[in-house]
């Protein structure tokens, strides 16, 4: 497909932090867990805020009050469209609540994510429907940047048909794949893509943060 040249300075960039997934292996709500003195969701939202003009936090509807109690008013908190049905619904919630031309997306359990990596992904997305990193040979659609209107429509259609796998929802979109080697120049150990799923992961991330 042909790309469209766009002046990125004229674009409004939103951010969406996805915090509505199940936390069965962690044993408690991941986004609310402390990491380096603050909650995981606060740390990730702060990183996204360095790139975005606004940040939306997508959570399970039943957890909105808990998240509101720890997040300041600059963050909008929205409930996932469907509970426990996969990240595509959290992404739909984030995109539909954002106002930017593009939305940089990140899950709440990646507290070592680097703003410079998010910024590079966002800049790569301009002129495309989305920019998705390829890490160790696999697409990483949860740390990516999406054209809000184009991708929201595409994801809503996919979800309504019962196709809930996010990678499959990229089919038909004009996707630019951000190569791993480009990301390693900013994040040599790819810590921006490290999801914390267990208490052991959390402890290791704390050790890395101290270093």
C-alpha positions as CSV (number, residue, x, y, z in Angstrom):
1,X,0.0,0.0,0.0
2,X,1.1,3.6,-0.5
3,X,2.0,5.6,2.5
4,X,0.5,9.1,3.1
5,X,2.9,11.9,4.1
6,X,1.7,13.7,7.2
7,X,3.2,16.5,9.2
8,X,3.6,14.8,12.6
9,X,3.7,18.2,14.3
10,X,0.1,18.8,13.4
11,X,-1.1,15.5,14.9
12,X,-2.6,15.1,18.3
13,X,-1.3,12.0,20.1
14,X,-3.3,10.1,22.8
15,X,-2.2,7.3,25.0
16,X,-4.1,4.2,26.3
17,X,-2.9,2.0,29.1
18,X,-4.6,-1.3,29.2
19,X,-5.2,-2.6,32.7
20,X,-8.3,-4.8,32.4
21,X,-6.8,-8.2,32.1
22,X,-7.0,-11.1,34.5
23,X,-4.2,-11.3,37.1
24,X,-4.5,-15.0,38.1
25,X,-0.8,-15.8,38.1
26,X,0.1,-12.6,40.0
27,X,-2.5,-13.3,42.6
28,X,-3.8,-9.7,42.8
29,X,-4.8,-6.8,40.5
30,X,-1.6,-6.1,38.6
31,X,-2.1,-2.5,37.8
32,X,-2.5,-1.6,41.5
33,X,0.6,-3.4,42.7
34,X,3.5,-1.3,43.9
35,X,6.7,-1.1,41.9
36,X,9.4,1.3,42.8
37,X,7.2,3.1,45.3
38,X,4.2,3.6,43.0
39,X,1.6,1.4,41.3
40,X,2.4,-0.3,38.1
41,X,-0.4,1.6,36.3
42,X,1.0,5.0,37.5
43,X,4.5,4.1,36.3
44,X,3.3,3.1,32.8
45,X,0.9,6.0,32.5
46,X,3.7,8.4,33.4
47,X,5.9,6.9,30.6
48,X,3.1,7.2,28.1
49,X,2.4,10.8,29.2
50,X,5.8,11.8,28.0
51,X,4.7,10.9,24.5
52,X,1.0,11.6,24.5
53,X,-1.1,14.7,24.9
54,X,-3.7,12.7,27.0
55,X,-3.8,9.3,28.5
56,X,-6.8,7.0,28.9
57,X,-6.7,4.0,31.3
58,X,-8.9,1.1,30.3
59,X,-9.8,-1.2,33.3
60,X,-12.4,-3.8,34.3
61,X,-15.6,-1.8,35.0
62,X,-15.8,-3.2,38.6
63,X,-12.3,-1.7,39.3
64,X,-12.9,1.9,38.1
65,X,-13.3,3.2,41.6
66,X,-10.1,1.6,42.9
67,X,-8.1,3.0,40.0
68,X,-9.7,6.4,40.5
69,X,-8.5,6.4,44.1
70,X,-4.8,6.3,43.1
71,X,-4.7,8.1,39.8
72,X,-4.9,11.8,39.5
73,X,-7.5,13.7,37.5
74,X,-5.4,14.1,34.4
75,X,-6.1,10.5,33.5
76,X,-9.5,9.4,32.1
77,X,-10.5,6.0,33.4
78,X,-12.9,3.9,31.3
79,X,-14.3,0.4,31.6
80,X,-13.6,-2.4,29.1
81,X,-16.4,-3.0,26.7
82,X,-16.4,-6.7,27.5
83,X,-15.1,-8.3,30.7
84,X,-12.4,-11.1,30.4
85,X,-12.8,-11.3,26.6
86,X,-9.2,-10.4,25.6
87,X,-7.2,-7.3,25.1
88,X,-9.1,-6.3,21.9
89,X,-11.9,-4.9,24.0
90,X,-9.6,-2.9,26.2
91,X,-8.1,-1.5,23.1
92,X,-11.5,-0.7,21.7
93,X,-12.3,1.1,25.0
94,X,-9.1,3.1,24.9
95,X,-9.4,4.1,21.2
96,X,-13.1,5.1,21.5
97,X,-12.4,7.3,24.6
98,X,-9.3,9.0,23.2
99,X,-9.4,12.1,21.0
100,X,-6.0,12.0,19.2
101,X,-5.2,11.2,15.6
102,X,-3.0,8.4,16.8
103,X,-3.1,6.4,20.1
104,X,0.1,4.9,21.6
105,X,-0.9,1.8,23.5
106,X,0.8,0.0,26.4
107,X,-0.3,-2.6,28.9
108,X,0.0,-1.8,32.7
109,X,2.4,-4.7,33.4
110,X,5.3,-3.3,31.5
111,X,6.8,-0.9,34.1
112,X,10.2,-0.8,32.4
113,X,8.8,0.6,29.2
114,X,10.9,3.5,27.9
115,X,9.3,6.7,26.7
116,X,11.9,7.0,23.9
117,X,10.8,3.6,22.6
118,X,7.1,4.7,22.6
119,X,8.0,7.9,20.9
120,X,9.9,6.1,18.1
121,X,6.9,3.7,17.6
122,X,4.5,6.7,17.4
123,X,6.7,8.5,14.9
124,X,6.9,5.4,12.7
125,X,3.1,5.1,12.7
126,X,2.5,8.5,10.9
127,X,1.2,7.9,7.5
128,X,0.2,4.3,8.3
129,X,-2.8,2.7,10.0
130,X,-0.5,1.5,12.8
131,X,3.0,0.8,13.8
132,X,3.7,-2.6,15.5
133,X,7.1,-3.8,16.8
134,X,8.4,-7.2,15.8
135,X,10.2,-8.7,18.8
136,X,11.9,-12.1,18.5
137,X,10.0,-12.7,15.3
138,X,6.5,-11.9,16.8
139,X,4.3,-8.9,16.4
140,X,3.7,-7.0,19.7
141,X,0.3,-5.3,19.2
142,X,0.0,-4.3,22.8
143,X,3.0,-1.9,22.7
144,X,2.1,-0.2,19.5
145,X,0.6,2.9,17.9
146,X,-2.8,3.0,16.1
147,X,-4.6,5.5,13.9
148,X,-7.6,6.0,16.1
149,X,-10.5,6.2,13.6
150,X,-9.2,3.6,11.1
151,X,-8.2,1.0,13.7
152,X,-11.2,1.5,16.0
153,X,-13.6,0.7,13.1
154,X,-11.5,-2.3,12.1
155,X,-11.3,-3.7,15.7
156,X,-15.0,-3.2,16.3
157,X,-15.9,-5.1,13.2
158,X,-13.6,-7.9,14.1
159,X,-14.8,-8.1,17.7
160,X,-18.5,-8.1,16.6
161,X,-17.8,-11.1,14.4
162,X,-16.3,-13.0,17.3
163,X,-12.7,-12.7,16.0
164,X,-10.9,-11.7,19.2
165,X,-7.3,-12.4,18.5
166,X,-5.6,-9.0,18.2
167,X,-2.9,-10.0,15.8
168,X,-5.5,-11.3,13.4
169,X,-7.3,-8.0,13.7
170,X,-4.3,-6.3,12.0
171,X,-5.1,-8.1,8.7
172,X,-6.3,-5.6,6.1
173,X,-4.6,-2.7,7.9
174,X,-1.7,-0.7,6.5
175,X,0.8,-1.8,9.1
176,X,4.4,-0.7,9.4
177,X,6.5,-3.3,11.3
178,X,9.1,-1.7,13.6
179,X,12.2,-4.0,13.5
180,X,13.7,-5.3,16.7
181,X,17.1,-3.9,15.8
182,X,15.8,-0.4,15.7
183,X,14.2,-0.8,19.1
184,X,17.4,-2.3,20.6
185,X,19.3,0.9,19.8
186,X,17.1,2.6,22.4
187,X,16.4,-0.4,24.7
188,X,19.2,-3.0,24.3
189,X,17.6,-5.6,26.5
190,X,14.0,-5.0,25.2
191,X,12.8,-4.3,28.7
192,X,10.0,-2.2,27.3
193,X,8.3,-5.4,26.2
194,X,8.8,-7.4,29.4
195,X,5.4,-8.3,30.9
196,X,5.2,-9.0,34.6
197,X,3.0,-12.1,35.1
198,X,4.2,-13.6,38.4
199,X,5.7,-12.4,41.8
200,X,9.0,-13.7,40.5
201,X,8.8,-11.4,37.5
202,X,8.0,-8.4,39.8
203,X,11.0,-9.1,42.0
204,X,13.3,-9.4,39.1
205,X,12.0,-6.1,37.6
206,X,12.6,-4.4,41.0
207,X,16.2,-5.6,40.9
208,X,16.6,-4.2,37.4
209,X,15.1,-0.9,38.4
210,X,17.6,-0.6,41.3
211,X,20.5,-1.3,38.9
